[in-house]
């Protein structure tokens, strides 16, 4: 249960991180 949530959380964090860099 935590592994699935962690994967989705990382994907969202990466998306936001790249969006902020632009």
N, C-alpha and C positions, 0 to 999 in steps of 0.2 A: 504493500500500500504506500509506503514512504518512497519506495524507489520510483514508482510511477509519478508521484507528485514532484519528486526532486527533478525528474527528467523534464517535465513540463515547465517547472519553475526555472530551470537553467535556460531552456530554449527562450523563454519570455525575457529573462534578464539579458541574454545575449542580444536579442532583438532591440531592447531598449538601449543597451550600451552602444550598439552600432548607430542607432537613430540619434543618440545624443552626440556622438562623435561628428556626425555630418553637420 
